[in-house]
């Protein structure tokens, strides 16, 4: 799956589920989802469930870090690495 498609899918999920479909929501690739109050600890669990289901990857506990889950850019890179079989995805 191309980076752009991953980005679009993640962005759509976040806007629909955490910003309640707010069409005017401006969400930059590097915006911190936690610092902006978009995703809290419960939201991270929802996001993990979505990523595992949508992209058919397994998220290991040690991979649940801000470097992987705190922005759309980080999430996109993480998903790409996991889907490519990169053992250093975390």
PyMOL Python script that loads the backbone (N, CA, C, O; Angstrom):
from pymol import cmd

cmd.read_pdbstr("""\
ATOM      1  N   UNK A   1       0.851  -1.179   0.000  1.00  0.00           N
ATOM      2  CA  UNK A   1       0.000   0.000   0.000  1.00  0.00           C
ATOM      3  C   UNK A   1       0.893   1.237   0.000  1.00  0.00           C
ATOM      4  O   UNK A   1       1.842   1.320   0.779  1.00  0.00           O
ATOM      5  N   UNK A   2       0.596   2.174  -0.852  1.00  0.00           N
ATOM      6  CA  UNK A   2       1.400   3.383  -0.987  1.00  0.00           C
ATOM      7  C   UNK A   2       1.263   4.282   0.239  1.00  0.00           C
ATOM      8  O   UNK A   2       0.241   4.283   0.926  1.00  0.00           O
ATOM      9  N   UNK A   3       2.319   5.042   0.488  1.00  0.00           N
ATOM     10  CA  UNK A   3       2.349   5.950   1.632  1.00  0.00           C
ATOM     11  C   UNK A   3       1.140   6.889   1.636  1.00  0.00           C
ATOM     12  O   UNK A   3       0.545   7.127   2.687  1.00  0.00           O
ATOM     13  N   UNK A   4       0.782   7.411   0.489  1.00  0.00           N
ATOM     14  CA  UNK A   4      -0.338   8.349   0.403  1.00  0.00           C
ATOM     15  C   UNK A   4      -1.654   7.685   0.820  1.00  0.00           C
ATOM     16  O   UNK A   4      -2.478   8.309   1.488  1.00  0.00           O
ATOM     17  N   UNK A   5      -1.850   6.432   0.430  1.00  0.00           N
ATOM     18  CA  UNK A   5      -3.080   5.725   0.803  1.00  0.00           C
ATOM     19  C   UNK A   5      -3.129   5.438   2.299  1.00  0.00           C
ATOM     20  O   UNK A   5      -4.189   5.524   2.920  1.00  0.00           O
ATOM     21  N   UNK A   6      -1.983   5.098   2.873  1.00  0.00           N
ATOM     22  CA  UNK A   6      -1.907   4.864   4.322  1.00  0.00           C
ATOM     23  C   UNK A   6      -2.244   6.160   5.051  1.00  0.00           C
ATOM     24  O   UNK A   6      -3.054   6.169   5.978  1.00  0.00           O
ATOM     25  N   UNK A   7      -1.617   7.251   4.627  1.00  0.00           N
ATOM     26  CA  UNK A   7      -1.855   8.569   5.220  1.00  0.00           C
ATOM     27  C   UNK A   7      -3.340   8.928   5.155  1.00  0.00           C
ATOM     28  O   UNK A   7      -3.921   9.359   6.151  1.00  0.00           O
ATOM     29  N   UNK A   8      -3.947   8.753   3.994  1.00  0.00           N
ATOM     30  CA  UNK A   8      -5.362   9.097   3.819  1.00  0.00           C
ATOM     31  C   UNK A   8      -6.264   8.255   4.721  1.00  0.00           C
ATOM     32  O   UNK A   8      -7.201   8.776   5.325  1.00  0.00           O
ATOM     33  N   UNK A   9      -5.982   6.968   4.810  1.00  0.00           N
ATOM     34  CA  UNK A   9      -6.793   6.083   5.647  1.00  0.00           C
ATOM     35  C   UNK A   9      -6.678   6.473   7.122  1.00  0.00           C
ATOM     36  O   UNK A   9      -7.683   6.533   7.831  1.00  0.00           O
ATOM     37  N   UNK A  10      -5.455   6.737   7.579  1.00  0.00           N
ATOM     38  CA  UNK A  10      -5.245   7.136   8.973  1.00  0.00           C
ATOM     39  C   UNK A  10      -5.918   8.475   9.264  1.00  0.00           C
ATOM     40  O   UNK A  10      -6.592   8.627  10.282  1.00  0.00           O
ATOM     41  N   UNK A  11      -5.734   9.431   8.378  1.00  0.00           N
ATOM     42  CA  UNK A  11      -6.322  10.762   8.548  1.00  0.00           C
ATOM     43  C   UNK A  11      -7.857  10.662   8.622  1.00  0.00           C
ATOM     44  O   UNK A  11      -8.488  11.275   9.482  1.00  0.00           O
ATOM     45  N   UNK A  12      -8.431   9.891   7.720  1.00  0.00           N
ATOM     46  CA  UNK A  12      -9.890   9.720   7.703  1.00  0.00           C
ATOM     47  C   UNK A  12     -10.373   9.104   9.023  1.00  0.00           C
ATOM     48  O   UNK A  12     -11.349   9.575   9.607  1.00  0.00           O
ATOM     49  N   UNK A  13      -9.694   8.058   9.486  1.00  0.00           N
ATOM     50  CA  UNK A  13     -10.083   7.406  10.736  1.00  0.00           C
ATOM     51  C   UNK A  13     -10.012   8.384  11.907  1.00  0.00           C
ATOM     52  O   UNK A  13     -10.937   8.457  12.716  1.00  0.00           O
ATOM     53  N   UNK A  14      -8.922   9.129  11.995  1.00  0.00           N
ATOM     54  CA  UNK A  14      -8.744  10.063  13.112  1.00  0.00           C
ATOM     55  C   UNK A  14      -9.794  11.168  13.071  1.00  0.00           C
ATOM     56  O   UNK A  14     -10.375  11.503  14.102  1.00  0.00           O
ATOM     57  N   UNK A  15     -10.041  11.730  11.908  1.00  0.00           N
ATOM     58  CA  UNK A  15     -11.049  12.796  11.803  1.00  0.00           C
ATOM     59  C   UNK A  15     -12.442  12.266  12.140  1.00  0.00           C
ATOM     60  O   UNK A  15     -13.194  12.914  12.868  1.00  0.00           O
ATOM     61  N   UNK A  16     -12.784  11.105  11.619  1.00  0.00           N
ATOM     62  CA  UNK A  16     -14.123  10.549  11.861  1.00  0.00           C
ATOM     63  C   UNK A  16     -14.332  10.102  13.306  1.00  0.00           C
ATOM     64  O   UNK A  16     -15.420  10.276  13.855  1.00  0.00           O
ATOM     65  N   UNK A  17     -13.306   9.531  13.923  1.00  0.00           N
ATOM     66  CA  UNK A  17     -13.470   8.929  15.244  1.00  0.00           C
ATOM     67  C   UNK A  17     -13.039   9.795  16.418  1.00  0.00           C
ATOM     68  O   UNK A  17     -13.533   9.617  17.531  1.00  0.00           O
ATOM     69  N   UNK A  18     -12.131  10.724  16.187  1.00  0.00           N
ATOM     70  CA  UNK A  18     -11.648  11.550  17.291  1.00  0.00           C
ATOM     71  C   UNK A  18     -12.039  13.015  17.146  1.00  0.00           C
ATOM     72  O   UNK A  18     -12.131  13.736  18.139  1.00  0.00           O
ATOM     73  N   UNK A  19     -12.265  13.454  15.924  1.00  0.00           N
ATOM     74  CA  UNK A  19     -12.698  14.835  15.684  1.00  0.00           C
ATOM     75  C   UNK A  19     -14.152  14.859  15.221  1.00  0.00           C
ATOM     76  O   UNK A  19     -14.666  15.892  14.791  1.00  0.00           O
ATOM     77  N   UNK A  20     -14.797  13.706  15.319  1.00  0.00           N
ATOM     78  CA  UNK A  20     -16.219  13.537  15.046  1.00  0.00           C
ATOM     79  C   UNK A  20     -16.643  14.079  13.683  1.00  0.00           C
ATOM     80  O   UNK A  20     -17.683  14.723  13.542  1.00  0.00           O
ATOM     81  N   UNK A  21     -15.805  13.799  12.688  1.00  0.00           N
ATOM     82  CA  UNK A  21     -16.136  14.146  11.314  1.00  0.00           C
ATOM     83  C   UNK A  21     -16.047  15.623  10.994  1.00  0.00           C
ATOM     84  O   UNK A  21     -16.577  16.066   9.975  1.00  0.00           O
ATOM     85  N   UNK A  22     -15.390  16.388  11.838  1.00  0.00           N
ATOM     86  CA  UNK A  22     -15.256  17.830  11.638  1.00  0.00           C
ATOM     87  C   UNK A  22     -14.551  18.104  10.310  1.00  0.00           C
ATOM     88  O   UNK A  22     -13.335  17.954  10.198  1.00  0.00           O
ATOM     89  N   UNK A  23     -15.326  18.504   9.317  1.00  0.00           N
ATOM     90  CA  UNK A  23     -14.804  18.691   7.954  1.00  0.00           C
ATOM     91  C   UNK A  23     -13.783  19.818   7.866  1.00  0.00           C
ATOM     92  O   UNK A  23     -12.949  19.822   6.961  1.00  0.00           O
ATOM     93  N   UNK A  24     -13.833  20.768   8.787  1.00  0.00           N
ATOM     94  CA  UNK A  24     -12.896  21.887   8.738  1.00  0.00           C
ATOM     95  C   UNK A  24     -11.648  21.632   9.579  1.00  0.00           C
ATOM     96  O   UNK A  24     -10.790  22.507   9.702  1.00  0.00           O
ATOM     97  N   UNK A  25     -11.546  20.444  10.154  1.00  0.00           N
ATOM     98  CA  UNK A  25     -10.393  20.119  10.997  1.00  0.00           C
ATOM     99  C   UNK A  25      -9.110  20.173  10.178  1.00  0.00           C
ATOM    100  O   UNK A  25      -9.007  19.565   9.112  1.00  0.00           O
ATOM    101  N   UNK A  26      -8.150  20.904  10.689  1.00  0.00           N
ATOM    102  CA  UNK A  26      -6.845  20.990  10.043  1.00  0.00           C
ATOM    103  C   UNK A  26      -5.896  20.142  10.871  1.00  0.00           C
ATOM    104  O   UNK A  26      -5.607  20.452  12.027  1.00  0.00           O
ATOM    105  N   UNK A  27      -5.426  19.087  10.270  1.00  0.00           N
ATOM    106  CA  UNK A  27      -4.547  18.162  10.964  1.00  0.00           C
ATOM    107  C   UNK A  27      -3.297  17.974  10.118  1.00  0.00           C
ATOM    108  O   UNK A  27      -3.317  17.281   9.100  1.00  0.00           O
ATOM    109  N   UNK A  28      -2.209  18.602  10.555  1.00  0.00           N
ATOM    110  CA  UNK A  28      -0.949  18.508   9.820  1.00  0.00           C
ATOM    111  C   UNK A  28      -0.302  17.157  10.087  1.00  0.00           C
ATOM    112  O   UNK A  28      -0.550  16.529  11.116  1.00  0.00           O
ATOM    113  N   UNK A  29       0.523  16.722   9.156  1.00  0.00           N
ATOM    114  CA  UNK A  29       1.171  15.415   9.272  1.00  0.00           C
ATOM    115  C   UNK A  29       1.956  15.252  10.565  1.00  0.00           C
ATOM    116  O   UNK A  29       1.975  14.165  11.144  1.00  0.00           O
ATOM    117  N   UNK A  30       2.608  16.323  11.028  1.00  0.00           N
ATOM    118  CA  UNK A  30       3.463  16.227  12.211  1.00  0.00           C
ATOM    119  C   UNK A  30       2.815  16.752  13.490  1.00  0.00           C
ATOM    120  O   UNK A  30       3.483  16.849  14.519  1.00  0.00           O
ATOM    121  N   UNK A  31       1.531  17.090  13.445  1.00  0.00           N
ATOM    122  CA  UNK A  31       0.838  17.528  14.658  1.00  0.00           C
ATOM    123  C   UNK A  31       0.818  16.392  15.674  1.00  0.00           C
ATOM    124  O   UNK A  31       0.504  15.250  15.338  1.00  0.00           O
ATOM    125  N   UNK A  32       1.155  16.716  16.920  1.00  0.00           N
ATOM    126  CA  UNK A  32       1.109  15.721  17.988  1.00  0.00           C
ATOM    127  C   UNK A  32      -0.343  15.450  18.357  1.00  0.00           C
ATOM    128  O   UNK A  32      -1.065  16.348  18.789  1.00  0.00           O
ATOM    129  N   UNK A  33      -0.758  14.207  18.183  1.00  0.00           N
ATOM    130  CA  UNK A  33      -2.140  13.831  18.489  1.00  0.00           C
ATOM    131  C   UNK A  33      -2.433  13.939  19.979  1.00  0.00           C
ATOM    132  O   UNK A  33      -3.559  14.249  20.367  1.00  0.00           O
ATOM    133  N   UNK A  34      -1.430  13.684  20.818  1.00  0.00           N
ATOM    134  CA  UNK A  34      -1.646  13.773  22.266  1.00  0.00           C
ATOM    135  C   UNK A  34      -1.579  15.220  22.747  1.00  0.00           C
ATOM    136  O   UNK A  34      -2.420  15.636  23.544  1.00  0.00           O
ATOM    137  N   UNK A  35      -0.608  15.990  22.285  1.00  0.00           N
ATOM    138  CA  UNK A  35      -0.474  17.380  22.727  1.00  0.00           C
ATOM    139  C   UNK A  35      -1.658  18.234  22.293  1.00  0.00           C
ATOM    140  O   UNK A  35      -2.030  19.172  22.997  1.00  0.00           O
ATOM    141  N   UNK A  36      -2.253  17.926  21.151  1.00  0.00           N
ATOM    142  CA  UNK A  36      -3.417  18.676  20.671  1.00  0.00           C
ATOM    143  C   UNK A  36      -4.711  18.171  21.316  1.00  0.00           C
ATOM    144  O   UNK A  36      -5.789  18.706  21.053  1.00  0.00           O
ATOM    145  N   UNK A  37      -4.602  17.139  22.159  1.00  0.00           N
ATOM    146  CA  UNK A  37      -5.773  16.612  22.844  1.00  0.00           C
ATOM    147  C   UNK A  37      -6.705  15.820  21.942  1.00  0.00           C
ATOM    148  O   UNK A  37      -7.884  15.653  22.255  1.00  0.00           O
ATOM    149  N   UNK A  38      -6.186  15.336  20.833  1.00  0.00           N
ATOM    150  CA  UNK A  38      -7.005  14.586  19.879  1.00  0.00           C
ATOM    151  C   UNK A  38      -7.155  13.137  20.323  1.00  0.00           C
ATOM    152  O   UNK A  38      -8.247  12.572  20.266  1.00  0.00           O
ATOM    153  N   UNK A  39      -6.054  12.540  20.765  1.00  0.00           N
ATOM    154  CA  UNK A  39      -6.054  11.133  21.170  1.00  0.00           C
ATOM    155  C   UNK A  39      -5.522  11.029  22.595  1.00  0.00           C
ATOM    156  O   UNK A  39      -4.420  11.492  22.890  1.00  0.00           O
ATOM    157  N   UNK A  40      -6.314  10.415  23.476  1.00  0.00           N
ATOM    158  CA  UNK A  40      -5.864  10.159  24.843  1.00  0.00           C
ATOM    159  C   UNK A  40      -5.467   8.688  24.956  1.00  0.00           C
ATOM    160  O   UNK A  40      -5.383   7.996  23.942  1.00  0.00           O
ATOM    161  N   UNK A  41      -5.225   8.207  26.154  1.00  0.00           N
ATOM    162  CA  UNK A  41      -4.752   6.827  26.320  1.00  0.00           C
ATOM    163  C   UNK A  41      -5.762   5.803  25.806  1.00  0.00           C
ATOM    164  O   UNK A  41      -5.374   4.791  25.223  1.00  0.00           O
ATOM    165  N   UNK A  42      -7.039   6.055  26.015  1.00  0.00           N
ATOM    166  CA  UNK A  42      -8.065   5.158  25.481  1.00  0.00           C
ATOM    167  C   UNK A  42      -8.090   5.234  23.962  1.00  0.00           C
ATOM    168  O   UNK A  42      -8.277   4.224  23.284  1.00  0.00           O
ATOM    169  N   UNK A  43      -7.904   6.425  23.440  1.00  0.00           N
ATOM    170  CA  UNK A  43      -7.871   6.620  21.997  1.00  0.00           C
ATOM    171  C   UNK A  43      -6.722   5.879  21.341  1.00  0.00           C
ATOM    172  O   UNK A  43      -6.852   5.388  20.219  1.00  0.00           O
ATOM    173  N   UNK A  44      -5.598   5.796  22.039  1.00  0.00           N
ATOM    174  CA  UNK A  44      -4.455   5.054  21.499  1.00  0.00           C
ATOM    175  C   UNK A  44      -4.847   3.591  21.296  1.00  0.00           C
ATOM    176  O   UNK A  44      -4.466   2.978  20.299  1.00  0.00           O
ATOM    177  N   UNK A  45      -5.602   3.037  22.233  1.00  0.00           N
ATOM    178  CA  UNK A  45      -6.053   1.649  22.094  1.00  0.00           C
ATOM    179  C   UNK A  45      -6.963   1.487  20.880  1.00  0.00           C
ATOM    180  O   UNK A  45      -6.863   0.497  20.155  1.00  0.00           O
ATOM    181  N   UNK A  46      -7.846   2.450  20.659  1.00  0.00           N
ATOM    182  CA  UNK A  46      -8.708   2.421  19.471  1.00  0.00           C
ATOM    183  C   UNK A  46      -7.873   2.506  18.197  1.00  0.00           C
ATOM    184  O   UNK A  46      -8.125   1.795  17.224  1.00  0.00           O
ATOM    185  N   UNK A  47      -6.888   3.375  18.219  1.00  0.00           N
ATOM    186  CA  UNK A  47      -6.010   3.563  17.067  1.00  0.00           C
ATOM    187  C   UNK A  47      -5.220   2.292  16.766  1.00  0.00           C
ATOM    188  O   UNK A  47      -5.067   1.914  15.605  1.00  0.00           O
ATOM    189  N   UNK A  48      -4.725   1.641  17.799  1.00  0.00           N
ATOM    190  CA  UNK A  48      -3.990   0.385  17.625  1.00  0.00           C
ATOM    191  C   UNK A  48      -4.896  -0.672  17.011  1.00  0.00           C
ATOM    192  O   UNK A  48      -4.500  -1.368  16.076  1.00  0.00           O
ATOM    193  N   UNK A  49      -6.097  -0.792  17.529  1.00  0.00           N
ATOM    194  CA  UNK A  49      -7.045  -1.769  16.994  1.00  0.00           C
ATOM    195  C   UNK A  49      -7.318  -1.506  15.516  1.00  0.00           C
ATOM    196  O   UNK A  49      -7.338  -2.436  14.710  1.00  0.00           O
ATOM    197  N   UNK A  50      -7.526  -0.252  15.166  1.00  0.00           N
ATOM    198  CA  UNK A  50      -7.764   0.114  13.765  1.00  0.00           C
ATOM    199  C   UNK A  50      -6.562  -0.239  12.893  1.00  0.00           C
ATOM    200  O   UNK A  50      -6.719  -0.850  11.836  1.00  0.00           O
ATOM    201  N   UNK A  51      -5.374   0.140  13.329  1.00  0.00           N
ATOM    202  CA  UNK A  51      -4.151  -0.112  12.550  1.00  0.00           C
ATOM    203  C   UNK A  51      -3.962  -1.607  12.333  1.00  0.00           C
ATOM    204  O   UNK A  51      -3.639  -2.035  11.226  1.00  0.00           O
ATOM    205  N   UNK A  52      -4.160  -2.402  13.376  1.00  0.00           N
ATOM    206  CA  UNK A  52      -3.990  -3.851  13.241  1.00  0.00           C
ATOM    207  C   UNK A  52      -4.995  -4.444  12.257  1.00  0.00           C
ATOM    208  O   UNK A  52      -4.645  -5.300  11.445  1.00  0.00           O
ATOM    209  N   UNK A  53      -6.227  -3.992  12.333  1.00  0.00           N
ATOM    210  CA  UNK A  53      -7.277  -4.525  11.463  1.00  0.00           C
ATOM    211  C   UNK A  53      -7.143  -4.021  10.031  1.00  0.00           C
ATOM    212  O   UNK A  53      -7.142  -4.811   9.087  1.00  0.00           O
ATOM    213  N   UNK A  54      -7.031  -2.729   9.876  1.00  0.00           N
ATOM    214  CA  UNK A  54      -7.015  -2.107   8.542  1.00  0.00           C
ATOM    215  C   UNK A  54      -5.785  -2.494   7.728  1.00  0.00           C
ATOM    216  O   UNK A  54      -5.883  -2.742   6.526  1.00  0.00           O
ATOM    217  N   UNK A  55      -4.630  -2.546   8.384  1.00  0.00           N
ATOM    218  CA  UNK A  55      -3.385  -2.775   7.661  1.00  0.00           C
ATOM    219  C   UNK A  55      -2.823  -4.181   7.850  1.00  0.00           C
ATOM    220  O   UNK A  55      -1.748  -4.510   7.349  1.00  0.00           O
ATOM    221  N   UNK A  56      -3.572  -5.004   8.585  1.00  0.00           N
ATOM    222  CA  UNK A  56      -3.210  -6.410   8.792  1.00  0.00           C
ATOM    223  C   UNK A  56      -1.792  -6.577   9.329  1.00  0.00           C
ATOM    224  O   UNK A  56      -0.978  -7.326   8.788  1.00  0.00           O
ATOM    225  N   UNK A  57      -1.528  -5.849  10.416  1.00  0.00           N
ATOM    226  CA  UNK A  57      -0.237  -5.956  11.087  1.00  0.00           C
ATOM    227  C   UNK A  57      -0.486  -6.217  12.568  1.00  0.00           C
ATOM    228  O   UNK A  57      -1.579  -5.969  13.076  1.00  0.00           O
ATOM    229  N   UNK A  58       0.527  -6.714  13.250  1.00  0.00           N
ATOM    230  CA  UNK A  58       0.457  -6.914  14.693  1.00  0.00           C
ATOM    231  C   UNK A  58       1.314  -5.846  15.360  1.00  0.00           C
ATOM    232  O   UNK A  58       2.483  -5.670  15.017  1.00  0.00           O
ATOM    233  N   UNK A  59       0.727  -5.142  16.308  1.00  0.00           N
ATOM    234  CA  UNK A  59       1.444  -4.113  17.049  1.00  0.00           C
ATOM    235  C   UNK A  59       1.918  -4.731  18.355  1.00  0.00           C
ATOM    236  O   UNK A  59       1.105  -5.162  19.173  1.00  0.00           O
ATOM    237  N   UNK A  60       3.217  -4.774  18.551  1.00  0.00           N
ATOM    238  CA  UNK A  60       3.794  -5.314  19.779  1.00  0.00           C
ATOM    239  C   UNK A  60       3.786  -4.238  20.863  1.00  0.00           C
ATOM    240  O   UNK A  60       3.869  -3.046  20.568  1.00  0.00           O
ATOM    241  N   UNK A  61       3.686  -4.671  22.111  1.00  0.00           N
ATOM    242  CA  UNK A  61       3.626  -3.726  23.230  1.00  0.00           C
ATOM    243  C   UNK A  61       4.776  -2.724  23.208  1.00  0.00           C
ATOM    244  O   UNK A  61       4.565  -1.536  23.453  1.00  0.00           O
ATOM    245  N   UNK A  62       5.981  -3.188  22.920  1.00  0.00           N
ATOM    246  CA  UNK A  62       7.144  -2.299  22.942  1.00  0.00           C
ATOM    247  C   UNK A  62       7.132  -1.282  21.801  1.00  0.00           C
ATOM    248  O   UNK A  62       7.935  -0.350  21.796  1.00  0.00           O
ATOM    249  N   UNK A  63       6.234  -1.454  20.844  1.00  0.00           N
ATOM    250  CA  UNK A  63       6.133  -0.521  19.717  1.00  0.00           C
ATOM    251  C   UNK A  63       5.134   0.608  19.979  1.00  0.00           C
ATOM    252  O   UNK A  63       5.001   1.524  19.167  1.00  0.00           O
ATOM    253  N   UNK A  64       4.440   0.540  21.102  1.00  0.00           N
ATOM    254  CA  UNK A  64       3.438   1.552  21.435  1.00  0.00           C
ATOM    255  C   UNK A  64       4.140   2.720  22.127  1.00  0.00           C
ATOM    256  O   UNK A  64       4.094   2.868  23.348  1.00  0.00           O
ATOM    257  N   UNK A  65       4.782   3.528  21.317  1.00  0.00           N
ATOM    258  CA  UNK A  65       5.546   4.681  21.783  1.00  0.00           C
ATOM    259  C   UNK A  65       5.197   5.888  20.906  1.00  0.00           C
ATOM    260  O   UNK A  65       4.736   5.717  19.777  1.00  0.00           O
ATOM    261  N   UNK A  66       5.414   7.106  21.416  1.00  0.00           N
ATOM    262  CA  UNK A  66       5.097   8.299  20.628  1.00  0.00           C
ATOM    263  C   UNK A  66       5.785   8.330  19.258  1.00  0.00           C
ATOM    264  O   UNK A  66       5.228   8.844  18.288  1.00  0.00           O
ATOM    265  N   UNK A  67       6.982   7.782  19.191  1.00  0.00           N
ATOM    266  CA  UNK A  67       7.702   7.772  17.921  1.00  0.00           C
ATOM    267  C   UNK A  67       6.920   7.039  16.831  1.00  0.00           C
ATOM    268  O   UNK A  67       7.155   7.262  15.643  1.00  0.00           O
ATOM    269  N   UNK A  68       6.000   6.175  17.223  1.00  0.00           N
ATOM    270  CA  UNK A  68       5.188   5.431  16.256  1.00  0.00           C
ATOM    271  C   UNK A  68       3.749   5.924  16.170  1.00  0.00           C
ATOM    272  O   UNK A  68       3.134   5.825  15.108  1.00  0.00           O
ATOM    273  N   UNK A  69       3.199   6.450  17.256  1.00  0.00           N
ATOM    274  CA  UNK A  69       1.760   6.699  17.310  1.00  0.00           C
ATOM    275  C   UNK A  69       1.337   8.134  17.601  1.00  0.00           C
ATOM    276  O   UNK A  69       0.144   8.373  17.786  1.00  0.00           O
ATOM    277  N   UNK A  70       2.250   9.099  17.650  1.00  0.00           N
ATOM    278  CA  UNK A  70       1.841  10.436  18.082  1.00  0.00           C
ATOM    279  C   UNK A  70       1.535  11.422  16.955  1.00  0.00           C
ATOM    280  O   UNK A  70       1.170  12.564  17.231  1.00  0.00           O
ATOM    281  N   UNK A  71       1.672  11.015  15.714  1.00  0.00           N
ATOM    282  CA  UNK A  71       1.304  11.899  14.603  1.00  0.00           C
ATOM    283  C   UNK A  71       0.952  11.039  13.395  1.00  0.00           C
ATOM    284  O   UNK A  71       1.274   9.852  13.343  1.00  0.00           O
ATOM    285  N   UNK A  72       0.299  11.649  12.445  1.00  0.00           N
ATOM    286  CA  UNK A  72      -0.035  10.914  11.227  1.00  0.00           C
ATOM    287  C   UNK A  72       1.240  10.508  10.499  1.00  0.00           C
ATOM    288  O   UNK A  72       1.323   9.401   9.967  1.00  0.00           O
ATOM    289  N   UNK A  73       2.230  11.387  10.471  1.00  0.00           N
ATOM    290  CA  UNK A  73       3.497  11.065   9.801  1.00  0.00           C
ATOM    291  C   UNK A  73       4.171   9.866  10.466  1.00  0.00           C
ATOM    292  O   UNK A  73       4.647   8.960   9.781  1.00  0.00           O
ATOM    293  N   UNK A  74       4.213   9.862  11.803  1.00  0.00           N
ATOM    294  CA  UNK A  74       4.828   8.741  12.525  1.00  0.00           C
ATOM    295  C   UNK A  74       4.065   7.445  12.285  1.00  0.00           C
ATOM    296  O   UNK A  74       4.664   6.395  12.052  1.00  0.00           O
ATOM    297  N   UNK A  75       2.753   7.526  12.343  1.00  0.00           N
ATOM    298  CA  UNK A  75       1.922   6.342  12.107  1.00  0.00           C
ATOM    299  C   UNK A  75       2.119   5.791  10.696  1.00  0.00           C
ATOM    300  O   UNK A  75       2.229   4.580  10.506  1.00  0.00           O
ATOM    301  N   UNK A  76       2.162   6.676   9.724  1.00  0.00           N
ATOM    302  CA  UNK A  76       2.336   6.255   8.334  1.00  0.00           C
ATOM    303  C   UNK A  76       3.664   5.528   8.158  1.00  0.00           C
ATOM    304  O   UNK A  76       3.717   4.467   7.536  1.00  0.00           O
ATOM    305  N   UNK A  77       4.741   6.100   8.708  1.00  0.00           N
ATOM    306  CA  UNK A  77       6.068   5.455   8.621  1.00  0.00           C
ATOM    307  C   UNK A  77       6.053   4.092   9.311  1.00  0.00           C
ATOM    308  O   UNK A  77       6.578   3.110   8.785  1.00  0.00           O
ATOM    309  N   UNK A  78       5.445   4.050  10.492  1.00  0.00           N
ATOM    310  CA  UNK A  78       5.379   2.808  11.253  1.00  0.00           C
ATOM    311  C   UNK A  78       4.642   1.722  10.471  1.00  0.00           C
ATOM    312  O   UNK A  78       5.132   0.599  10.357  1.00  0.00           O
ATOM    313  N   UNK A  79       3.476   2.050   9.936  1.00  0.00           N
ATOM    314  CA  UNK A  79       2.686   1.075   9.177  1.00  0.00           C
ATOM    315  C   UNK A  79       3.464   0.595   7.957  1.00  0.00           C
ATOM    316  O   UNK A  79       3.478  -0.600   7.662  1.00  0.00           O
ATOM    317  N   UNK A  80       4.106   1.512   7.250  1.00  0.00           N
ATOM    318  CA  UNK A  80       4.893   1.117   6.075  1.00  0.00           C
ATOM    319  C   UNK A  80       5.993   0.130   6.452  1.00  0.00           C
ATOM    320  O   UNK A  80       6.191  -0.878   5.773  1.00  0.00           O
ATOM    321  N   UNK A  81       6.703   0.425   7.533  1.00  0.00           N
ATOM    322  CA  UNK A  81       7.785  -0.464   7.971  1.00  0.00           C
ATOM    323  C   UNK A  81       7.249  -1.833   8.374  1.00  0.00           C
ATOM    324  O   UNK A  81       7.821  -2.859   8.006  1.00  0.00           O
ATOM    325  N   UNK A  82       6.156  -1.851   9.125  1.00  0.00           N
ATOM    326  CA  UNK A  82       5.585  -3.130   9.557  1.00  0.00           C
ATOM    327  C   UNK A  82       5.108  -3.948   8.364  1.00  0.00           C
ATOM    328  O   UNK A  82       5.320  -5.159   8.320  1.00  0.00           O
ATOM    329  N   UNK A  83       4.472  -3.303   7.405  1.00  0.00           N
ATOM    330  CA  UNK A  83       3.960  -4.018   6.233  1.00  0.00           C
ATOM    331  C   UNK A  83       5.090  -4.527   5.348  1.00  0.00           C
ATOM    332  O   UNK A  83       4.921  -5.513   4.631  1.00  0.00           O
ATOM    333  N   UNK A  84       6.234  -3.864   5.394  1.00  0.00           N
ATOM    334  CA  UNK A  84       7.367  -4.303   4.578  1.00  0.00           C
ATOM    335  C   UNK A  84       8.150  -5.421   5.262  1.00  0.00           C
ATOM    336  O   UNK A  84       9.067  -5.997   4.677  1.00  0.00           O
ATOM    337  N   UNK A  85       7.775  -5.723   6.516  1.00  0.00           N
ATOM    338  CA  UNK A  85       8.466  -6.775   7.254  1.00  0.00           C
ATOM    339  C   UNK A  85       9.739  -6.300   7.924  1.00  0.00           C
ATOM    340  O   UNK A  85      10.553  -7.117   8.352  1.00  0.00           O
ATOM    341  N   UNK A  86       9.924  -4.996   8.022  1.00  0.00           N
ATOM    342  CA  UNK A  86      11.113  -4.421   8.651  1.00  0.00           C
ATOM    343  C   UNK A  86      11.145  -4.810  10.129  1.00  0.00           C
ATOM    344  O   UNK A  86      10.239  -4.442  10.877  1.00  0.00           O
ATOM    345  N   UNK A  87      12.168  -5.547  10.565  1.00  0.00           N
ATOM    346  CA  UNK A  87      12.240  -5.957  11.968  1.00  0.00           C
ATOM    347  C   UNK A  87      12.534  -4.791  12.908  1.00  0.00           C
ATOM    348  O   UNK A  87      12.424  -4.934  14.126  1.00  0.00           O
ATOM    349  N   UNK A  88      12.905  -3.643  12.353  1.00  0.00           N
ATOM    350  CA  UNK A  88      13.222  -2.472  13.175  1.00  0.00           C
ATOM    351  C   UNK A  88      12.110  -1.436  13.099  1.00  0.00           C
ATOM    352  O   UNK A  88      12.379  -0.235  13.134  1.00  0.00           O
ATOM    353  N   UNK A  89      10.873  -1.884  12.996  1.00  0.00           N
ATOM    354  CA  UNK A  89       9.740  -0.971  12.859  1.00  0.00           C
ATOM    355  C   UNK A  89       9.513  -0.156  14.124  1.00  0.00           C
ATOM    356  O   UNK A  89       8.972   0.949  14.063  1.00  0.00           O
ATOM    357  N   UNK A  90       9.918  -0.686  15.258  1.00  0.00           N
ATOM    358  CA  UNK A  90       9.658   0.013  16.520  1.00  0.00           C
ATOM    359  C   UNK A  90      10.521   1.224  16.707  1.00  0.00           C
ATOM    360  O   UNK A  90      10.412   1.910  17.723  1.00  0.00           O
TER     361      UNK A  90
END
""", "prot")
cmd.dss("prot")
cmd.show_as("cartoon", "prot")
cmd.util.cbc("prot")
cmd.orient("prot")
